[in-house]
Amino acid sequence: RKMKAAKAAFNASVDEGITFFDTAEVYGSR
């Protein structure tokens, strides 16, 4: 369920033109 919401948010942001995603490991996965 969370993965589905995350994918929807990612796709919506790409659709709006966002092209940079900061994915540093320091942020963690929770």
PDB file of N, CA, C and O in Angstrom:
ATOM      1  N   ARG A   1       0.826  -1.197   0.000  1.00  0.00           N
ATOM      2  CA  ARG A   1       0.000   0.000   0.000  1.00  0.00           C
ATOM      3  C   ARG A   1       0.868   1.259   0.000  1.00  0.00           C
ATOM      4  O   ARG A   1       0.620   2.183  -0.775  1.00  0.00           O
ATOM      5  N   LYS A   2       1.880   1.299   0.861  1.00  0.00           N
ATOM      6  CA  LYS A   2       2.766   2.462   0.902  1.00  0.00           C
ATOM      7  C   LYS A   2       3.551   2.594  -0.398  1.00  0.00           C
ATOM      8  O   LYS A   2       3.782   3.701  -0.883  1.00  0.00           O
ATOM      9  N   MET A   3       3.959   1.456  -0.958  1.00  0.00           N
ATOM     10  CA  MET A   3       4.717   1.483  -2.210  1.00  0.00           C
ATOM     11  C   MET A   3       3.849   2.040  -3.334  1.00  0.00           C
ATOM     12  O   MET A   3       4.333   2.799  -4.174  1.00  0.00           O
ATOM     13  N   LYS A   4       2.575   1.669  -3.355  1.00  0.00           N
ATOM     14  CA  LYS A   4       1.663   2.171  -4.384  1.00  0.00           C
ATOM     15  C   LYS A   4       1.510   3.690  -4.271  1.00  0.00           C
ATOM     16  O   LYS A   4       1.491   4.392  -5.283  1.00  0.00           O
ATOM     17  N   ALA A   5       1.402   4.189  -3.054  1.00  0.00           N
ATOM     18  CA  ALA A   5       1.282   5.633  -2.832  1.00  0.00           C
ATOM     19  C   ALA A   5       2.573   6.344  -3.219  1.00  0.00           C
ATOM     20  O   ALA A   5       2.537   7.430  -3.798  1.00  0.00           O
ATOM     21  N   ALA A   6       3.707   5.739  -2.901  1.00  0.00           N
ATOM     22  CA  ALA A   6       4.997   6.338  -3.247  1.00  0.00           C
ATOM     23  C   ALA A   6       5.171   6.415  -4.758  1.00  0.00           C
ATOM     24  O   ALA A   6       5.645   7.423  -5.281  1.00  0.00           O
ATOM     25  N   LYS A   7       4.790   5.353  -5.457  1.00  0.00           N
ATOM     26  CA  LYS A   7       4.893   5.353  -6.919  1.00  0.00           C
ATOM     27  C   LYS A   7       3.979   6.406  -7.531  1.00  0.00           C
ATOM     28  O   LYS A   7       4.357   7.074  -8.493  1.00  0.00           O
ATOM     29  N   ALA A   8       2.785   6.556  -6.980  1.00  0.00           N
ATOM     30  CA  ALA A   8       1.853   7.563  -7.486  1.00  0.00           C
ATOM     31  C   ALA A   8       2.411   8.966  -7.277  1.00  0.00           C
ATOM     32  O   ALA A   8       2.303   9.816  -8.160  1.00  0.00           O
ATOM     33  N   ALA A   9       3.007   9.209  -6.110  1.00  0.00           N
ATOM     34  CA  ALA A   9       3.596  10.521  -5.828  1.00  0.00           C
ATOM     35  C   ALA A   9       4.774  10.789  -6.756  1.00  0.00           C
ATOM     36  O   ALA A   9       4.923  11.898  -7.269  1.00  0.00           O
ATOM     37  N   PHE A  10       5.608   9.782  -6.971  1.00  0.00           N
ATOM     38  CA  PHE A  10       6.752   9.924  -7.872  1.00  0.00           C
ATOM     39  C   PHE A  10       6.276  10.244  -9.283  1.00  0.00           C
ATOM     40  O   PHE A  10       6.775  11.178  -9.911  1.00  0.00           O
ATOM     41  N   ASN A  11       5.325   9.480  -9.780  1.00  0.00           N
ATOM     42  CA  ASN A  11       4.821   9.699 -11.137  1.00  0.00           C
ATOM     43  C   ASN A  11       4.183  11.076 -11.284  1.00  0.00           C
ATOM     44  O   ASN A  11       4.353  11.727 -12.315  1.00  0.00           O
ATOM     45  N   ALA A  12       3.457  11.524 -10.277  1.00  0.00           N
ATOM     46  CA  ALA A  12       2.838  12.847 -10.330  1.00  0.00           C
ATOM     47  C   ALA A  12       3.900  13.936 -10.370  1.00  0.00           C
ATOM     48  O   ALA A  12       3.751  14.922 -11.092  1.00  0.00           O
ATOM     49  N   SER A  13       4.967  13.767  -9.602  1.00  0.00           N
ATOM     50  CA  SER A  13       6.020  14.785  -9.596  1.00  0.00           C
ATOM     51  C   SER A  13       6.737  14.838 -10.939  1.00  0.00           C
ATOM     52  O   SER A  13       7.064  15.925 -11.416  1.00  0.00           O
ATOM     53  N   VAL A  14       6.986  13.699 -11.551  1.00  0.00           N
ATOM     54  CA  VAL A  14       7.613  13.673 -12.874  1.00  0.00           C
ATOM     55  C   VAL A  14       6.689  14.329 -13.899  1.00  0.00           C
ATOM     56  O   VAL A  14       7.145  15.087 -14.755  1.00  0.00           O
ATOM     57  N   ASP A  15       5.405  14.041 -13.810  1.00  0.00           N
ATOM     58  CA  ASP A  15       4.432  14.653 -14.722  1.00  0.00           C
ATOM     59  C   ASP A  15       4.436  16.173 -14.616  1.00  0.00           C
ATOM     60  O   ASP A  15       4.164  16.865 -15.596  1.00  0.00           O
ATOM     61  N   GLU A  16       4.744  16.695 -13.427  1.00  0.00           N
ATOM     62  CA  GLU A  16       4.768  18.142 -13.206  1.00  0.00           C
ATOM     63  C   GLU A  16       6.118  18.768 -13.531  1.00  0.00           C
ATOM     64  O   GLU A  16       6.282  19.983 -13.412  1.00  0.00           O
ATOM     65  N   GLY A  17       7.088  17.950 -13.941  1.00  0.00           N
ATOM     66  CA  GLY A  17       8.359  18.490 -14.392  1.00  0.00           C
ATOM     67  C   GLY A  17       9.522  18.379 -13.422  1.00  0.00           C
ATOM     68  O   GLY A  17      10.610  18.876 -13.714  1.00  0.00           O
ATOM     69  N   ILE A  18       9.324  17.746 -12.288  1.00  0.00           N
ATOM     70  CA  ILE A  18      10.434  17.579 -11.348  1.00  0.00           C
ATOM     71  C   ILE A  18      11.399  16.554 -11.923  1.00  0.00           C
ATOM     72  O   ILE A  18      10.996  15.470 -12.346  1.00  0.00           O
ATOM     73  N   THR A  19      12.683  16.912 -11.933  1.00  0.00           N
ATOM     74  CA  THR A  19      13.677  16.030 -12.546  1.00  0.00           C
ATOM     75  C   THR A  19      14.822  15.674 -11.604  1.00  0.00           C
ATOM     76  O   THR A  19      15.713  14.920 -11.993  1.00  0.00           O
ATOM     77  N   PHE A  20      14.825  16.194 -10.379  1.00  0.00           N
ATOM     78  CA  PHE A  20      15.905  15.895  -9.436  1.00  0.00           C
ATOM     79  C   PHE A  20      15.322  15.300  -8.168  1.00  0.00           C
ATOM     80  O   PHE A  20      14.435  15.889  -7.549  1.00  0.00           O
ATOM     81  N   PHE A  21      15.813  14.146  -7.786  1.00  0.00           N
ATOM     82  CA  PHE A  21      15.367  13.477  -6.571  1.00  0.00           C
ATOM     83  C   PHE A  21      16.591  13.162  -5.721  1.00  0.00           C
ATOM     84  O   PHE A  21      17.447  12.377  -6.130  1.00  0.00           O
ATOM     85  N   ASP A  22      16.677  13.765  -4.550  1.00  0.00           N
ATOM     86  CA  ASP A  22      17.794  13.537  -3.642  1.00  0.00           C
ATOM     87  C   ASP A  22      17.507  12.258  -2.858  1.00  0.00           C
ATOM     88  O   ASP A  22      16.562  12.202  -2.070  1.00  0.00           O
ATOM     89  N   THR A  23      18.319  11.246  -3.077  1.00  0.00           N
ATOM     90  CA  THR A  23      18.073   9.941  -2.454  1.00  0.00           C
ATOM     91  C   THR A  23      19.232   9.494  -1.568  1.00  0.00           C
ATOM     92  O   THR A  23      19.549   8.306  -1.519  1.00  0.00           O
ATOM     93  N   ALA A  24      19.862  10.424  -0.875  1.00  0.00           N
ATOM     94  CA  ALA A  24      21.003  10.093  -0.025  1.00  0.00           C
ATOM     95  C   ALA A  24      20.631   9.037   1.015  1.00  0.00           C
ATOM     96  O   ALA A  24      19.542   9.071   1.589  1.00  0.00           O
ATOM     97  N   GLU A  25      21.546   8.104   1.248  1.00  0.00           N
ATOM     98  CA  GLU A  25      21.302   7.033   2.212  1.00  0.00           C
ATOM     99  C   GLU A  25      21.093   7.559   3.630  1.00  0.00           C
ATOM    100  O   GLU A  25      20.466   6.890   4.451  1.00  0.00           O
ATOM    101  N   VAL A  26      21.608   8.741   3.922  1.00  0.00           N
ATOM    102  CA  VAL A  26      21.485   9.304   5.262  1.00  0.00           C
ATOM    103  C   VAL A  26      20.020   9.526   5.658  1.00  0.00           C
ATOM    104  O   VAL A  26      19.714   9.595   6.848  1.00  0.00           O
ATOM    105  N   TYR A  27      19.119   9.638   4.690  1.00  0.00           N
ATOM    106  CA  TYR A  27      17.704   9.862   4.985  1.00  0.00           C
ATOM    107  C   TYR A  27      17.025   8.611   5.519  1.00  0.00           C
ATOM    108  O   TYR A  27      15.989   8.718   6.175  1.00  0.00           O
ATOM    109  N   GLY A  28      17.568   7.444   5.264  1.00  0.00           N
ATOM    110  CA  GLY A  28      16.960   6.205   5.726  1.00  0.00           C
ATOM    111  C   GLY A  28      15.809   5.786   4.836  1.00  0.00           C
ATOM    112  O   GLY A  28      15.510   6.431   3.830  1.00  0.00           O
ATOM    113  N   SER A  29      15.173   4.704   5.221  1.00  0.00           N
ATOM    114  CA  SER A  29      14.085   4.175   4.398  1.00  0.00           C
ATOM    115  C   SER A  29      12.767   4.173   5.144  1.00  0.00           C
ATOM    116  O   SER A  29      11.809   3.533   4.710  1.00  0.00           O
ATOM    117  N   ARG A  30      12.705   4.877   6.253  1.00  0.00           N
ATOM    118  CA  ARG A  30      11.454   4.914   7.025  1.00  0.00           C
ATOM    119  C   ARG A  30      10.974   6.311   7.223  1.00  0.00           C
ATOM    120  O   ARG A  30       9.937   6.525   7.850  1.00  0.00           O
TER     121      ARG A  30
END
